[in-house]
Each structure stands twice: as C-alpha cells, then as structure tokens.
C-alpha cells in the first residue's frame, strides 16, 4: 500500500513537471513570440492573456472543489491538462479569438488542476508521509523551469528574429511535452482508502451509477456554498487581511518573472544576437533559484516563527536589491517595445559577459538581469 502511494506521488509530480515545463516556457516567451508574428490580423497580448488566466484562476477556485468532488481528482487533472495543452496549441496557428478563449479555459483548468492535486496528494499520504510526499512533488515541479528554457536557449541562441517556422517547431515540442504530462495522469491509481469506499458503494446493488453521481452533485453543491461562506468569513479576519498584501505582491512578482522579465531581455538591443537565447537562460537561472531557495529554506530551516520571519525579511531585502538592479539594467521601454528592439537607453549598459557575476562588496560590480533572475526566488 505504501509503495503504491509513493508511486502515485512520483507519477503526479512527473505529470506536473511535463505540463509546467511546457506552460512556464510558453509564458516566458509568448510576448516575444507575439511581437515577432508576421500575421498582421493577430492583435492579442501576452500580458493580457496571463492576466486573464490568473484572474479566472482566482475566481474559479470558488467552485473547483465541487468539480473535483463530482469528477474525482484523476479525471479532473486529466481534463485540466487538456485545457493547458489547448492554450499551447494556439501558438502554432494563432488567432486572436482562440488565444483569449483558451486563456479563459486555462484559468478554469488551473483552479481544477491545483485543487485536484491537493486532494489527490492528501489521499496518498498520512501523518507520517505528508511532508515527504509534498517534498517529492514540489521537488519535481520546481525542475519545470529548467528543461523547456534550456531548449529555448540552444534553439534561439544567435537568432535576431523568431520566424514562423521556428515558432511552430517550438510550440509543437511544448505541445507534445504537455500532452505527455496529461497522459501521465492516466497511470495514476486509486488510493487505498478510496478503493475501500468505492467497493462498499459498488456493493449496494440498489443504487445505480446515476443515483450515486446525483448524490455527489448535491453534496458538492452544498460543499461549494459552505466554502463560499467560509471564504467571506475569512476575508473579514485580521490575519487574512494582512496576508492579502503579501498575496497580492506574490502575484505581481510571479507575473513579472514569468511573463515580463523574459520579454524585457529579448527586447534589449544591447544583448545583440544573443538576446533571444538569453530568454531561455534567464528561465533556467530562475528555476535554479527556485530549487536552491526552496530546498535551503524549506528543508533545512526548522519550522518555528523566528526562522520563518527571518526568511521572509531576507527575501524582502533580496527582492529590493534585485528589482533595483533590473531597473538599472533595462531600458524603460523594454516591456512594451513594439518591435524586437528597444529605443531608449538603460541607466547601466547590460552585457552578456557579466550574466552571472556575483556581487562582492565593496567592489562596484553590477550584475546583469540574469543574475537578478537568480535572486527572484
């Protein structure tokens, strides 16, 4: 039983690794790709798309648990993976209406996917294994920033323009990776406790499958109403009101490094022919920062209030320094440049040679944006 649960957790982590290898890479490069489109009828924006995704994601969380209750976590994750894959597929033959439609659907799928993931992880854990299983899952997930961006770095290195052929090749590869992650969810097995409950239900010959699903739907509707009331009550509590500021900042930071930062690098003409390839390199270094930061502070630090507070303040200071260095290195028009090159000058002159130069006080060394990316997480 324990081996089967561990197997399920590993497969769950691999599925998320594949899906988010494709999706995070897509988010990192999509605005750069959109600016390079030869299709003049396409008027979509990667910034608007990511805003729609995460906005719908937030709202859909209110009803996601009801869907998971009715469909079960495995089927829910499989359907969510299809929605993620459809978003990536749009970039092969982009149209504005399908781009924004799949953005909405991906937001719904994200809420379903993460709710189902939490449900399934708990089903396959107990008090003695929950920390280990969570570590396994997040360890695999954190690697998702590495592989897709590594491919982008080698494929786009030296290219000044992203042609239609290059775009189609990249997104076909990402689509295949996302579909593989979605198919991985088929391999997942039922948890032992769930099997016992289902066997009891199947033994009741008087209850048809239709009645059982109807009962699940009614129960899910009650649960959704109850959770909505709980959410409203929580929003009135002081801890949640204080935490909401941190949550809002986390959203801004996530949207910056997952969508805006790579676009800025690709549009900065000071990097020359290396600019497009450095988008992938920045994603790799951000991923390394996530793995080191999560491992160092999540596994090595003890769970007490002093250490958690220290880590939060350390992260705050690092972010202040990081974003200030990014501000100095990038031209002001880098996020919104209509072409592939910026027109304005940054305060400092960014160069490829100091990409990973560490800050060693008191030497006046200013790291490039890719070093700043390492600090983001």
C-alpha positions in Angstrom: 0.0 0.0 0.0 2.8 2.4 0.9 4.7 1.6 -2.3 1.6 2.3 -4.4 1.0 5.7 -2.7 4.7 6.6 -3.2 4.3 5.6 -6.9 1.2 7.8 -7.2 3.0 10.8 -5.8 6.0 10.3 -8.1 3.7 10.0 -11.2 1.8 13.0 -10.0 5.0 15.0 -9.8 6.1 13.9 -13.2 2.8 14.9 -14.8 3.1 18.4 -13.3 6.8 18.5 -14.4 5.8 17.9 -18.0 2.8 20.2 -18.1 4.5 23.1 -16.4 7.7 22.6 -18.4 5.6 23.4 -21.4 3.4 26.1 -19.7 6.1 28.1 -17.9 8.3 28.1 -21.0 5.3 29.3 -23.0 4.6 32.1 -20.6 8.2 33.1 -20.6 8.4 33.6 -24.4 4.9 34.3 -25.5 5.0 38.1 -25.6 8.3 37.9 -27.5 6.8 35.5 -30.0 3.7 37.6 -30.4 5.8 40.7 -31.2 7.6 38.6 -33.9 4.4 37.4 -35.6 4.1 38.0 -39.4 0.3 37.6 -39.0 -0.9 41.2 -39.0 -4.5 40.2 -38.1 -3.4 38.9 -34.7 -4.0 41.6 -32.1 -3.6 39.6 -28.8 -1.2 40.5 -26.0 0.7 38.0 -23.8 0.3 40.3 -20.9 -3.5 40.5 -21.3 -3.6 36.7 -21.7 -1.7 36.0 -18.5 -3.9 38.5 -16.7 -7.0 36.7 -17.9 -5.6 33.3 -16.9 -4.7 34.2 -13.3 -7.9 36.3 -12.9 -10.1 33.4 -14.0 -7.9 31.1 -11.9 -8.7 33.1 -8.8 -12.5 33.2 -9.3 -12.7 29.6 -10.4 -11.2 28.4 -7.1 -14.6 29.0 -5.5 -16.2 26.2 -7.4 -13.2 24.0 -8.2 -13.7 21.7 -5.2 -17.2 20.9 -6.2 -16.0 19.8 -9.7 -13.3 17.6 -8.1 -15.9 16.1 -5.8 -18.1 15.1 -8.7 -15.4 14.0 -11.2 -12.7 12.8 -8.9 -9.2 14.2 -8.8 -7.7 12.0 -11.5 -10.3 12.8 -14.2 -10.2 16.4 -13.2 -6.4 16.6 -13.6 -6.6 14.9 -17.0 -9.3 17.4 -18.3 -7.2 20.3 -16.9 -4.2 19.0 -18.7 -6.1 19.1 -22.0 -7.1 22.7 -21.3 -3.4 23.6 -20.7 -2.4 21.8 -23.9 -5.0 23.7 -25.9 -3.5 27.0 -24.8 -0.1 26.0 -26.0 -1.5 24.6 -29.3 -3.0 28.1 -30.1 0.5 29.4 -30.8 1.0 27.0 -33.7 -1.7 28.7 -35.7 -2.5 31.8 -33.7 -5.8 33.7 -33.9 -7.0 36.4 -31.5 -10.3 34.8 -30.5 -8.8 31.4 -29.8 -6.0 32.9 -27.9 -8.2 34.7 -25.4 -10.8 31.8 -25.3 -8.1 29.3 -24.3 -6.8 31.9 -21.8 -10.2 31.7 -20.0 -10.3 27.9 -20.2 -6.8 27.6 -18.9 -7.7 29.8 -15.9 -10.6 27.4 -15.2 -8.3 24.4 -15.7 -5.7 25.8 -13.4 -8.1 26.0 -10.5 -9.3 22.5 -11.2 -5.8 21.2 -11.6 -4.4 22.5 -8.3 -7.5 21.7 -6.3 -7.4 18.1 -7.6 -3.6 17.9 -7.0 -4.1 18.8 -3.3 -6.9 16.4 -2.9 -5.0 13.5 -4.5 -1.8 14.2 -2.6 -3.7 14.1 0.7 -5.4 10.8 -0.4 -2.0 9.2 -0.9 -0.4 10.5 2.3 -0.8 10.1 6.1 0.6 12.0 9.0 4.0 10.3 8.7 4.4 10.7 4.9 2.7 14.0 4.1 6.0 16.0 4.4 8.0 13.6 2.4 5.3 13.3 -0.3 5.0 17.1 -0.5 8.8 17.4 -0.8 8.8 14.8 -3.7 6.1 16.6 -5.6 7.5 20.1 -5.2 11.0 18.9 -6.0 9.8 17.5 -9.3 7.6 20.6 -10.0 10.5 23.0 -9.4 12.5 21.4 -12.2 9.9 22.5 -14.7 11.7 25.9 -15.2 14.9 24.1 -16.4 14.2 21.9 -19.4 12.0 23.9 -21.6 14.1 27.0 -21.1 17.2 25.0 -21.8 15.7 24.1 -25.2 14.8 27.8 -25.9 18.4 28.8 -25.0 20.0 26.5 -27.5 17.4 26.8 -30.2 17.1 30.7 -30.2 20.8 31.5 -29.4 22.1 33.8 -32.2 18.7 34.4 -33.7 17.6 38.0 -34.1 14.1 37.2 -35.3 11.6 34.4 -34.4 10.3 33.2 -37.7 7.1 31.3 -38.2 8.9 28.1 -38.8 10.9 28.5 -35.5 7.7 29.4 -33.6 5.8 26.3 -34.9 8.7 24.0 -34.1 9.0 25.3 -30.5 5.3 25.1 -29.7 4.9 21.7 -31.3 7.6 20.4 -29.0 6.0 22.2 -26.0 2.6 20.7 -27.0 4.0 17.2 -27.1 5.5 17.7 -23.7 2.2 19.0 -22.3 0.2 16.1 -23.8 2.7 13.6 -22.3 2.1 15.2 -18.9 -1.6 15.0 -19.4 -1.4 11.3 -20.4 0.7 10.6 -17.3 -2.4 11.2 -15.1 -4.0 8.1 -16.7 -1.3 6.0 -15.0 -2.4 7.2 -11.5 -4.0 4.6 -9.3 -6.8 5.0 -6.7 -5.7 5.4 -3.1 -6.3 2.5 -0.8 -8.9 4.3 1.3 -10.8 5.4 -1.8 -10.8 1.8 -3.1 -12.5 0.6 0.1 -15.1 3.3 0.0 -15.8 2.6 -3.7 -16.1 -1.1 -3.1 -18.8 -0.5 -0.4 -20.7 1.7 -2.8 -20.4 -0.8 -5.6 -21.8 -3.5 -3.3 -25.0 -1.6 -3.0 -26.8 -3.0 -6.0 -29.9 -1.0 -5.3 -28.1 2.3 -6.1 -27.3 2.9 -9.7 -24.4 4.9 -11.0 -26.8 7.7 -12.0 -28.1 8.0 -8.4 -24.6 7.9 -7.0 -23.5 10.8 -9.3 -26.6 12.7 -8.4 -25.8 12.4 -4.7 -22.3 13.5 -5.4 -23.5 16.6 -7.3 -25.9 17.5 -4.5 -23.2 17.1 -1.9 -20.7 19.1 -4.0 -23.2 22.0 -4.3 -23.7 22.1 -0.5 -19.9 22.0 -0.1 -19.4 24.8 -2.5 -22.0 27.0 -0.7 -20.4 26.2 2.6 -16.9 27.0 1.3 -18.1 30.3 -0.2 -19.5 31.4 3.2 -16.2 30.4 4.8 -14.2 32.4 2.3 -16.3 35.5 3.1 -15.8 35.0 6.8 -12.0 34.6 6.4 -11.8 37.8 4.4 -13.1 39.6 7.4 -10.4 38.2 9.7 -7.3 40.3 10.6 -4.7 37.7 9.6 -6.1 37.2 6.1 -6.4 41.0 5.6 -2.7 41.3 6.5 -1.7 38.3 4.4 -3.7 39.7 1.4 -1.0 42.3 0.9 1.7 39.6 0.7 -0.5 37.5 -1.6 -1.0 40.5 -3.9 2.7 41.1 -4.0 3.4 37.5 -4.7 1.0 37.7 -7.7 2.8 40.8 -9.1 6.2 39.1 -8.6 5.0 35.9 -10.3 3.6 37.8 -13.3 6.8 39.8 -13.7 9.3 36.9 -13.8 7.0 34.5 -15.7 6.0 36.9 -18.4 7.5 40.3 -18.3 11.2 39.6 -17.5 11.9 37.4 -20.4 10.2 39.9 -22.8 12.5 42.6 -21.4 15.6 40.6 -22.1 14.5 39.7 -25.7 13.8 43.4 -26.5 17.1 44.8 -25.1 19.2 45.5 -28.1 22.4 45.8 -26.0 22.5 41.9 -25.9 22.8 41.8 -29.7 22.2 38.5 -31.4 22.2 36.7 -28.0 19.1 38.4 -26.7 16.6 35.8 -27.8 18.6 32.9 -26.5 19.1 34.7 -23.2 15.4 34.5 -22.6 15.8 30.8 -22.1 18.9 31.2 -19.9 17.0 33.6 -17.6 14.3 31.0 -17.2 16.9 28.4 -16.3 18.6 30.6 -13.7 15.2 31.5 -12.2 14.5 27.8 -11.9 17.8 27.1 -10.2 17.0 29.9 -7.8 13.6 28.3 -7.0 15.2 24.9 -6.4 18.0 26.3 -4.1 15.7 28.7 -2.3 13.0 26.1 -1.7 15.5 23.4 -0.6 17.6 25.7 1.6 14.7 27.4 3.4 12.1 24.8 3.1 14.0 21.7 4.1 17.0 23.0 6.2 15.2 25.6 8.3 13.2 24.4 11.3 9.5 25.2 11.5 9.4 28.0 14.0 8.2 31.6 14.0 11.6 33.2 14.2 13.1 31.4 11.3 10.0 31.9 9.1 10.1 35.7 9.8 13.8 35.8 9.1 13.4 34.1 5.8 10.6 36.5 4.8 12.7 39.6 5.6 15.7 38.1 3.9 13.6 37.6 0.8 12.2 41.1 1.0 15.7 42.6 1.1 16.9 40.4 -1.8 13.9 41.4 -3.8 14.5 45.1 -3.2 18.1 44.8 -4.4 17.1 42.5 -7.3 14.4 44.7 -8.8 16.6 47.8 -8.4 19.3 46.2 -10.4 16.8 45.1 -13.0 15.5 48.7 -13.2 19.1 49.9 -13.8 19.9 47.3 -16.5 16.7 47.5 -18.7 15.6 50.4 -20.9 12.2 51.8 -19.8 10.5 50.7 -23.0 11.7 47.1 -22.8 8.4 45.6 -21.6 6.3 47.4 -24.2 8.6 47.8 -27.2 6.5 47.1 -30.3 9.4 45.8 -32.4 12.1 43.4 -31.3 14.5 46.2 -30.1 14.2 48.9 -27.6 14.9 52.6 -28.5 15.7 54.1 -25.0 18.9 53.7 -23.1 19.2 52.0 -19.7 21.0 53.6 -16.7 23.7 50.9 -16.9 25.0 49.1 -20.0 24.0 45.4 -19.8 26.3 42.9 -21.4 26.4 39.2 -21.8 29.8 38.8 -20.2 28.6 39.7 -16.7 25.5 37.5 -16.8 26.3 35.5 -13.6 28.7 38.0 -12.0 28.2 37.8 -8.2 28.0 40.9 -6.1 31.1 41.1 -3.9 31.1 44.2 -1.7 32.6 46.7 -1.8 33.6 46.2 -5.5 31.3 48.2 -7.8 30.1 45.3 -9.8 26.6 45.4 -11.2 25.2 42.0 -12.2 23.2 41.6 -15.4 19.4 40.9 -15.3 20.1 37.1 -15.5 21.9 37.3 -12.1 18.9 39.2 -10.8 16.7 36.4 -12.1 18.6 34.0 -9.8 17.6 36.1 -6.8 13.9 36.3 -7.7 13.2 33.1 -5.9 
